[in-house]
Amino acid sequence: MVATNSRQLVLIGTLGQLPVQFSFDSTSFTFRDSSKTSPDVHVPLSHVLSVDVSGSVVDAHVLVRNRGHLDVVNISGNFQEDDSEASSAAKDWVQGVMTAAYSGVKECRRLLVVVNPHGGRGKAISIFNHEVEPILKAARCRYKAVYTEYGGHAEEIASQISLDDYDAVVTVSGDGTVHELINGFAQHREPMKAFRMPIAPIPAGSGNAASLNLLGVEDGANVTAATLNAIKGRPMAVDVLSILQSGKRSFSFLSQCVGLMADIDLGTEHLRWMGSSRFTYGFLRGVLTRKAYQFSISVKTVMSEKEKMAEALQEYNSSAPHYDVPPVEEGDATALPPLQYVDKQDGWTTFEGPILHMYAGKGPFVSSDLMQFPVAMPNDGVVDIVIQGMISRVDMLKSYDGAETGALYWQDKAQYFKASAYRLRPLQEDGNLSIDGERLPFKEYYAEVHRGLATMLSMSGRYPVDFTLERPPGSA
Ligand SMILES: Nc1ncnc2c1ncn2[C@@H]1O[C@H](COP(=O)(O)OP(=O)(O)OP(=O)(O)O)[C@@H](O)[C@H]1O
């Protein structure tokens, strides 16, 4: 072995018994076949899971992108066992790579993995065993896996979690389990501390908007990328809403909706076997019925001009990653945050009249084929609200085109607000109310945003979601 400097190591590797040269710099890890018969492989340092030296063997586990998919690759090389100088140089080199690869994050995280065997198409256990676990092992994470046994189990787990035992809670599920964790943290004896426990969702449900928002379109449905986020993502504060209904308070991290979109979500639960296609089916059924809903919606508006909101997003996304997680104040840990606007009358605007739906949410995507809130940000302290007025069946079908890229944003019959709170009262008997995809009674409720209350792991410190900010020609 020749250690030419602390960043480069030349070993006899196991890749066809050819000499392999490992090196790293501030951004990437490179392995090179020294005989130059195959091309160099560069791996971003963020994709280095572990590098180990044991005896005379140096062993690297890295993620390599292969036709868009991330695969775990294991490469090793060995040197003369009796060469103590080489052994010590190798140890220093390995330490150097690991420090660079885990810059700003702890190595060997302690993770609680909550797997919902029932979510989506029922594949979560297999996804955990075959895709997630090998990566956690390669990254030398210490983890405990729990399989949820009934609805509400994840909430119980979160309400009793020993906060000092884990660095993050990972879900192998859909958004419903993340919703349960958030509500469980709210019931913890130290809720404010519990909310600082980061959540890392791995997509295995039928609604996986949380991972889509955190990881972006390319990686949002990718189990490996989501597992990497659990290992290397940094805590990012995310806003959460209190939902107050009939005196009972619960929490929502993703969305609330009534009307067509709630019918699509909750009215297709029996079709879970279809995966996310059930939402497409629900939409087409909604076009046929084109049902008008009547609500009274009062909004404590902060912003409502679409251009300005699009500009605000651009500014947010071009600034440094937003990793500032507010500390838990002394003496604050046992009380939930107060509701600031529930009894206040000033600055509210009320809307009534027939609408297709009201959708409110905290992240760009609400499902893989709907970017309902393209200008949503994780921690701007407001909820995005869309009140979708009645449009023709033809326009409904047209609106389906481009829904996954946020095209609906510019539609003139879609009023869009950013608000710190809102109140919704149904003016009709029957309907669906969906909170993060879970059913709540179809009754009046009050919603208020708590800035940065909960925590999620993120690789980018924002929602890395592309949205065309320009108003398209022809839209009002
Ligand atoms: N063992 C279980 N049996 C039945 N239900 C369960 C079990 N474990 C969890 N659940 C429930 O499954 C629901 C779906 O959770 P999950 O987050 O995995 O998926 P989802 O994508 O949000 O929804 P779904 O796949 O149901 O459409 C949650 O509301 C949870 O309470």
The ligand as a Gaussian input file, in Angstrom:
#p B3LYP/6-31G(d) Opt

LIG

0 1
 N      -51.076000      -3.224000      11.726000
 C      -51.967000      -2.350000      11.279000
 N      -53.211000      -2.721000      10.932000
 C      -54.107000      -1.848000      10.467000
 N      -53.861000      -0.523000      10.292000
 C      -52.650000      -0.084000      10.608000
 C      -51.632000      -0.959000      11.126000
 N      -50.525000      -0.227000      11.367000
 C      -50.832000       1.040000      11.020000
 N      -52.097000       1.142000      10.566000
 C      -52.773000       2.325000      10.010000
 O      -52.478000       2.418000       8.618000
 C      -52.752000       3.750000       8.189000
 C      -51.965000       4.050000       6.931000
 O      -50.701000       4.422000       7.241000
 P      -49.509000       4.717000       6.246000
 O      -48.856000       5.921000       6.697000
 O      -48.583000       3.581000       6.175000
 O      -50.098000       4.793000       4.812000
 P      -50.771000       5.917000       3.962000
 O      -50.090000       5.933000       2.648000
 O      -50.899000       7.189000       4.676000
 O      -52.152000       5.368000       3.824000
 P      -52.711000       4.178000       3.095000
 O      -51.631000       3.319000       2.607000
 O      -53.542000       3.584000       4.179000
 O      -53.484000       4.814000       2.032000
 C      -52.470000       4.616000       9.391000
 O      -53.578000       5.437000       9.628000
 C      -52.297000       3.631000      10.559000
 O      -53.084000       3.984000      11.666000

